[in-house]
Amino acid sequence: MPSNQNGREDLYLVFRERLFTAVVGDVLDSNGFTNQFLSEYLRPLDSSVVVIGRAFTVLEADCTGTEIASLNEERPFGLMLEALDSLKPFDVYICTGSREAYALWGENMTTRAMRLGTAGAVLDGFVRDVRGILRREFPVFFARRLWARSKNSWTRY
């Protein structure tokens, strides 16, 4: 995994290996942070995974066409790939804002995120390519599975 810029890689690894949700929740609650858990409708693809890291937040937005007017450029995936490529080691990709026409995460994004040392993904929306993600043992939390969509559904960013 690539080296972390802020020197916290050891801390993240210790937390991931030694802590569990109830302990973290109790500590947060006792310090006044009482709403820090995922909503019950967000669940892991694999219930054995743990994810801890810095939040890298992304807001999806539906749009028409593929042009980003402010940049005067055609980008069929909008800024999604730039967001993905901006991930750093131990980041957790957290995304919301989509509608049911497309998935927020899939196997190709998992492969890239793993190459960058990303800790996991939390998606308030659809995930696809579930078998490929599970084979890679990458922590993904999601709201719903998208069983089949054409590649053209990915152009709505």
Secondary structure, DSSP 8 states (H G I E B T S, - for coil): ----TTS-HHHHHHHHHH--HHHHHHHHHHTT----S--TT-EESSTT----SEEEEEE----SSSEETTTTEE-TTTTHHHHHHT--TTEEEEEE---TTS-SB-HHHHHHHHHTT--EEEESSEE--HHHHHHHT--EEESEE-----GGGGG--
